[in-house]
Amino acid sequence: MLSIVAALAGAVQLADASIAGTDVPEPLGRMARRVFAAQRRSPYRQVHTHFRKNFWVRFNWLSNLGRTRSFHRRHARIVAAQRGISPGRQALDLLKLAIVRGVDPATYYAHHLYDAPLGLAETDYYLGRNEMKHGLYSLLRELRRGQSGFDLTLSEKARFSEACRAGGLPIVPVLAVVAKGQWKFAEGQDAGALDGDLFVKGVRGKGAVGAAAYIFGADGLYRSKSGAVLTRDALRARLAEESAGRALLVTRRLRNHPEIADLADESLITFRVFTCLDAAGQPVVTHAMLRTVSKLEPGWGTEEEFAAAIDVDTGRLGRMCGDANMAPDAWWERHPKTGALVAGRVIANWPAVAALAAEAHRVFNGRMIIGWDLALAPEGPVVIEGNSDADTHFLQRVHRQMIGRSRMEPLLRHHLLTAERLLAGKATSPSAA
């Protein structure tokens, strides 16, 4: 086993040497992992409060090795049947990714590396969760220290909403915060503001984890997807009880714009839009995808997230895929649950959505890269939340393109080179890097 790994490592080193001896720029993914390794040895390393998370960041190869078995069990037979690649060959490729290249084995199936012309070498252009979420996002943020939006929060939703309002950004109306059993209504609001459809989620946290919708009926009662029927007082008591463990944000529940309403049944469709600052500090929309979250759809019978890439120049949708089913043919022209046409569809309101993402980044300019979650309501685009450490793995799967081959590449390469200067001590402060 060790001899096989050594041989594989030698092959990768030879490939590295061949690039180093030419004018070919270092692939962005490989560059990012090299800078991340340097960051972990520097004062700018990201230290987590939990020992377990620090352990897995340090021994990422061990985590990758464990994931190799999991993904092989789930997908090897399907790929063997549809592509004729033996399970043994797949296992060897997964080991190369996990041990030699230090890349999440999920990329093998998520990005169909068994089909790619360059095969595993395509991961040289891949930006993974480990290096981005556990280091590079925070390092790149250091380069923005001193900017007006540096101290603005993205994770604490009530404060985030206040910053959006101050910046003139359209947001979902916040009605109240419930914490430790106590209700605190937003300025100008009272219990009467609860008469209407509501959406409740944690004050801290991301996405739809632990979120719940309550539909307000003509009879004055609220109904949840679990089938609960509540009066206003009962709902207030229920949320007060749930807030003992975590603070809750109560907002108005939005409806989807008619042009996209057929892509969901009950849930709010979101646009995940990535913006990255250029060398002059101006936001550039680099990626976008339309997402439907199944866990908010009680009739779909799955928690898989579905998404389709958006051409940022035209607003045209690509084919849809999921984040769980990674079979070679798991791409759909139509939405797999609603049956509505997806591929080739043009979002007429896309220019307004893209413009809002860029404007939001100008307000929250203390971060280099932000993954925005925006909704398209009948009234127009609305900011839902911003993600300071947005997932890059699913983004690249949806676009069927590594970030190192995308329009973000020159922007991020510039910032990583600047970050290297900071790590090397060639700048006296982050802003001077």
N, C-alpha and C positions, 0 to 999 in steps of 0.2 A: 504493500500500500504506500509506504513512504517513498519507495523508488518511483512509483507512478507519479506521485505528487511532485517529486523533485524534477522529474522529466517535464511535467506540465509547466512548472514554474520556469524552467530553463527556456522553454519555447516562448513564453510570454516575455522573458527578458531579452531574447533575441529580437522579438518584434519591437520592443521598446528601443533597443539600440539602433535598429534600422531607421526608426523615425528620428531619433536624436541626432543621427549623422546627416540629416537632410534639412531642407528649409520648410518641411511640412510642420505646421503648428501642432503642438501637443493637443490631442483630442480633449474636449472640454470636460468630459466625465472623468477621465484619468487625472486631469489637472485639478478638478474639484476634490477628488479623494486625496491627492497629494497635499493640497493646501489644508484640508481637514486634518490630516495626520500631523502637520506642522502646528496647527492650532491647538491640538490636544497637548502639545508639549510647551505651550506658551501661556502667559498670564491671561490670554483671551479665551482660554478653554471654557467650555460650557459645563458647569458642574450642576448636576441634578440633586434634588433633595433626597431622592430615594436611592439607596445603595444598589438595589436591583437594576435600576435603569443605568446607572453608571457602569455596573458590571457588564451588561450586555452591549453597551457602547464600546467598551474597551475590548471585549472579546466577541466582536461582531461575527467573526468567522465561525465561532462555536454556535451562535444563533443560526447562522446561515446553514450550517451543517445539519442542524435539527430540522430546519424548514425543507431541506432537500428531500428527506424521506416523505414529509407530508405532501408536498406538491407532486412527487413522483407517484405516490399512491393514488392521488386524485385524478391525475391527467395522463399518465403514461400509456394506459391501455387505449384511450381514445386517440392519442396521437399515433400510436402504433397502427391502429386500424385505419385511420384516415390518411396517414402520411407514409406508412411503411417503415418507420424508424423504430428499431427494436427497443424494448424497455431497458436493456443493458446499455445501449448507446446513449439513451437519454440520461440514465443514471450517471454515466461518465461525464457527460456534458454538465450536469448539475453540480458534480463535484468540482469540476474546473471553475465554475462560477463561484461556488461557495468558498473554496480553499485558496485557489490561485488568484482569481481576480477580485475577491472580496466583494462580490456583488450579490444582492438578494436573489436566490434561486427562482423566486416568483417571476423574474424577468424572462426566464426561458420560455414559459408558457404564455405569460401575459403579452409578450411582444413577439411571439412566434419565431424565436431565434433559430429554430430548426429549419425555417423557411428562408431566413434572411440571407442575401448573397454573401455577407461577411460573417455570418454565423455568430459565434460568441464574441468576436472582435467588435461587434456593433455596440457592446456594452461600454466601450471606450468613450462613447458619446452619451451614455446614460447617466442621469443624475438621480441618485437614490435617496430614499428616506433617511438612511443612517447619516450620511454626510450633511444633508441639508437640514433636517429637523434637529439633529443633535450637535450642530456646530456652525455651519456656514451661514444660516439665516441670522444667527446672533452676531457672527463676525462681520457680516456685511452691514448689519445695523450700526455697528460701531463707527463705520465710515460716515454715518449720518449724524453723529453726535454734534449737538449745537444747533441743529435745524429747529425751526419753530414747532414742528409736529413731533419731535423726538419723544416727548413725554406723554403723548396722547396714547391711550390704551385701545387695543383692539379686542382684548379678551374679556374685559369687564363690561357687560352689555349695556347697563344703565349709563355708565360714564361714556361709553362709545356713542350711544344715542345722543347724549348731550353735546358731544363734540361735533357730531354730524349736524345737529340743528344749528350750532354756532357757526358752522361752515357753510350753511345754506344748502345742505344736501337733503334730498327727499328721503324719508325713512318711514318704516312701519310705525304707526302711532303707538307710543308706549302709554299704557293706562295706569300701571301700578307695579310696585316691587313688593314681594311678600317674603319676609325674612324672619325666622325664629317665631313664627306664628303671628307676626304683626303685619298688617297691610299699610302701605304708604302709597297713596295715590299721587300721580304726577300732577304738576302744577295746573290748576284749572280743571281738574278731573275729580269726580266723586263716584260713589257706588253706582250711580245711574249710567255712567260710561260703560258699565259692563253689559248693558243691554245690546247684544249683538254677538256675532261670531267671534270667538276668542282663540288665541294661540298662546300656549304657555311653555316656556323653556327655562333652563337654568340661567342665572345671571352670569355665571362663568361656565365655560365649556364650549364645545364646537358642534356645529351641524344639528342634526335632529335627535341626538342622543338624549333620551328622557323627555322629549317634547310631547305635547298633547294638544289636540284641537277640541274645542267645544262648540257645537253648533247650536245657535239660539233659535228656538222655534216660536211660532206665532202664539203658542200657549204660555210663553214666558219661561219655559224650561230649557235647560242645557243638556245636550246629548253628546257623549263621547264615543269614540270608535269601539270601545269595549262594551258598549250597550248601557252604560250608566245613564240615568236620567236624574237631573239635579235641579233644585230651585236655586235662586241666586244665593240665598243664605247658606244652603248646603254646599254649593260650589266654593264659596268663600271659606267655609269651615274646612273643606277638603284640602284646598290649597294651603291654608294656614298650617294644617297638620303636616302636609308634605314638605313645607318650608323649614321644618325643624332640622332636616339633614342638609339642605342646600337652599340658598336663596333663589326665588323664582321671579321671572319677568313676565308680566301679563301684557300682551299686545293685542291690537286689533288683528283679526285674521283676514288676510288679503285674498282676493280672487285673481285668477289668471286672466290675462288679456285674451279676448276672443280669438286672436290669430294663433294662439298656442294651446287653447283650452282643451283641444282634443287629444293632447299628449299626456293627460292625467285625468283621474276620476275625481279625487277629493283633495289631493295634496297641492301645495304651491310649487310650481316649477321654478327652478333657479338657474341662473346663468353664472357659472364659475368663470370669471375673467381674470387672467393674470396680467398685472402691469409691472413693468420693471423700469427703473429710472435709467436715463441715458447718461452720458458723461457730463452733460450740462445740468443734470438734476431734473429733467423733464420726464414725466411718465409716458411710457410707450405700451400700448396694448399688444402683447405678444402671443397670447393663447386664449381660447375661449371654448367652452363646451356647455351644452344644454343638458341639465340633469333632472331626473325624476327619482325621488326617494321612495322606495317601495314600503319601507317600514311605516310610512304615513298613509299607506293605501291598504285598508283592512281587507279588501276583496282580492288582492293580487296573490296572496299566499306565499310571499317570499320577502326577504329583506335585502335582496340584491339591488344595488344601485345601477341605474341605466343612464348612459350618456352618449351624446353625439358631438363630434367636433364641429366647431363653427369656423368657417373661413373669415378671418378678421377683416378682410378687405371687402367681401361681398355679403356676408351674413348668411351664406349658404351652409346647410347642414350636411355632414357626411353620414355614413352608416352608423347605427347604434350598436353598442356593446354593453356588457355588464362587468361588474368587478368580481364576480364569483365564477361564472362559467367562462373558462378560457379555452374551450375547444377550438380547433382550427376554423370551424365554420360558424362560430358563435358571433356572427355579425348580421345585423338585420336592416333591411331597407325600410321596414315598418316597425313601429313600436311593438315589442313583443307582448305587451299587455293590452293596449288600447287598439292596436291595429292601424293607427293613424300613420300616414306616410311621413317618413323622416328624411331619408336620403334625398338630396336635391332640393329640399324645401328651403326657401329664402325667408329669413326673418325680416319683415319690412321695417320693424322698429329697432333693428340692430344698431344703426348709427347712433341712436339716442342712448342705447345701453352702453356701448363702447365709450361714448363721451362722458357718461356718468362715472364709469370706472376710472377714467383718467382724472376727472375732476376730484373724485374722492381721494385719489393718491396725492393730489396737490395739497389737500388738507392734512392728510396723515403722511407727511413727507419725511418722517423720521425713519422710515423703513425702505430698503432698497427694492424688495419684491413683495407684492401683496397679492393674495388670491381672493378676489372679491366675490361674494355671493349676492347677486342682484335678482330682483323679481321684476316681471313685466306685468303690471296691473293695468286695468282698463284706463287708469289716469295717466299711465306712463311708467318708466323704470323707477325702481325704488331700491335703496341700499338695505340689505338684510344684515350683513356682517362682513368684516374683513378678517382674513386669516394671515397672521404673520409668519406661520410655518406651514403653509399650504402643502398638501401632498403632491409630489411630483410624479409618483409611480403611475397612478391611474390616469393622470393627465397625458403622459406619454403613450400609454396604451390606447386611449381614446383617439389620439391624433396619429397613431401608427408611425410615430417619428420620435426619435430621441431629441431631448432639448439641445444637445450638442450639434444638431443639424437643423435647428430652427432659427427663427428671427431673434430669439433671446440670446443666441450664442455670442455675437459680438459685444452685446451689452454686458453680459455676465463675465465674459473673458476680461473685459476692461476692469470690472470691479474686483475680480479675483487677483489680477495683477497688482492692483492698488492694495488689496488686503495683504498680499505677500510682503509688500514693502513695510506695512505696519508690523507684521509678525517678525520681520528681520530687523526691526528697530531702526529703519531708515527714515522714519517720520517721527516727529516729536509728539504728535497728537493724531487721533483718528482723522480729524478734519484736514490735517496737513498731509495725509497719506496720498 
